[in-house]
């Protein structure tokens, strides 16, 4: 960001530009949305836009930050009611909420997912990975007597990133022959079975 918003008016301008970026992408597609489109939708001049963001890429970074923040907030809203559930129910509930979130806002987030390779950013994944580590840590603490994990950091790394990459891969395909409920069920079954296998595995000498 070129200019840091220190006043309420400036923050409103930044918020309007980020919101307009999302609307421009939803309307024109990621490749064709321009700073001119964004400025018009925000109701400001292109010159005013460049006071705060030096490029379309900078606006995309800000939009991705908002996406990751919104997803983290969504997960936090759901997790309290799922902490006491079994692994499969917890995963299924969270994934169902994430899919519903990704399909709102006139397809904006789906458009970003479908053009993930053009974003040249793992920012959302990195932020969500860190957030999900904390969520999973809380879940494991709640179920200390149920799961005996020798290397929880490695286990959580595999679980979280396998899930995130599967979601990105699926969402990036506009005409997938798979249904979202199939993806949710398969991931829920897989993670539940994996966690169960850790308890059944013999202890290493």
N, C-alpha and C positions, 0 to 999 in steps of 0.2 A: 504494500500500500504506500502510495506516494506521500499522502498527508494524513497525519493521525487526527481523528476527530476528537476535539477536546470540549466542544460545546454541544448542547443538545441538538441545535440546528444542524451541525455538521454530522452528528451521529445519524440523524434522520436522513440526511443526504446519502450517507454510506449505505444505510439499510435499504433505501429506495433503489439505489444502484444495484445492490446484490439481488433484491427481489426482481428488478427488471431484467437482470442477467438470466435468471431462471425462466422468466416469461418469454424472453427472446429465444432462448434455446428450445423451449417447448413449442414455440410458434414456427421458428425457422430451421430448427435442427442445429446441432453443435457446430458443424462445419460452416454454415451460412449465417449464423447469428453474428452481427458485427457490433462494434462500439456505437455506431450510428443508430442501429436498432435499439440498443440498450438505452442510449441517451433519450431517444424519443419516448420510449415506454416509461422512463423515469421522470419525464417532463423537465429535463434540464438540457443545457447545451453540451456538445461534445467537449468543449473547453472546460466546463465545470466537471465533467466526468474525469478528465485527465488531471485535474487538481488532486484527485484522491486515488486514482488507479492509473498506472502508466501503460496498461495494455489490457487486451481481452484476457490474456493469460492470468493477470493479477486478479481480475474479476472472477475468473473461474476458480482460482485458489480460495478466494473468500467464500464463494458459493459452496465449494467442497468442505470448507471448515464448518459452514452452517449445516450442511448435510450430516457431517459426522456428529456435530453437537445435537442435532435433532434425533438422530438414531440412538445416541447414547442416552438422551432423555427418555426416549421411548422404551428402551431396555430397562432403565431405572424404574419407570412407572409399572412395568410388568413384573419385575423380579421379586418384589416383596410378596406377591401372592403366589409365587412359584418356588420360593426357596425350600419349602417343606415338601414339595412334590418329588416324585421319582424322576430319574434322569430323562427318560423318554418324554414324560409329560412336560417337563421344564423346557427341553429343547423344542418340542413341538409348539408350545405356546409362544416362545420367543420368535421362532421362525415364521409362524403364522402372522404375528404382529409386524415383523420386518417386511414380509411380502405385501401386506396391506399398505404399509407406509410407502413402499417403492412404487406402488401403482397409483398413488394419488397425485395431486398437483398437475393434472393434465398431461401426465406422462413424462414430466421433466426428469425425474430420477431414472426412469427407464431409458430415456435418451442418453443420459450420462453413462449409464451402465453399458449400453450398446456401443458406445464410442470410447470405452475405457482406454483402449490402446492409443487414442489420440490425446488423452489428457496428460500423459507423461508425468503422472503423479501417483504415488502410493500413499498420499497423505491420509485419505480417509481410512485405508486399510491399517496404517500404522496407528492412528488414533483409536480406531475401534479395537484393534488388537490389545492395546494397553488397557482400554476400558474393560474389555471382556476378561482380561487376566484378573482384574479386581473382582468382577462379578463372580467368576468361577471360584476364586479364592474364598469368597463369602459362602458360596454353595458348599464347598468342601469342608469349611469350618463347621457349617450347620450339620454336616453328615460325617463327622469324624469317625464315628463307630462303624460306619458302613463301608468306607473306602480306605484301603491300605495301599497307599501309592508311594513307592520308593523314591521316584524322581518326579514330583508334581510339576516342576517347571517345564520339563520336556514333554510331559503328557499334555499339559495345557497348551503348549506351543503347537503341537500336532493337531489337537482337537480344534482349536480356534482357527488356525490358518487353513486347515482342510475345509472347514465349514465356510469361511469367508471366500476362499477361492472357488469352491463349488457354486456358491451363490453368484459370484461375479461372472463365472463362465456361463451359468444358466441364463442370467438376466441379459447377458450380452448377445444372446441369440434371439432375434426377433421372431423367428418361426420355428421354435423348438418343438419337436414331436412329443416332448414330455410335458406333463401337466405339473403345475406348481405343487399340488397336493402329493404327487408322486415323489418329488424332490424332498418335501418336508418329511414325509413318512420314511423315506430311505435314510436321510440324515439322522432322524430321530432314532430309528432302529440301529443304525450303525454305531452311533455314539453310546447308546445304552448298552449294546453288546460289548463294545470296547471297554467301558467302565466295569462291566461285570467280569470280563476276562482278567482284569487286573487283580481282582479279588481272588480269582480261582487259580492264578499263576503261582507256582511254587516259589517260595522265597529264595533269593540268590544267596549262595554261601559267601 
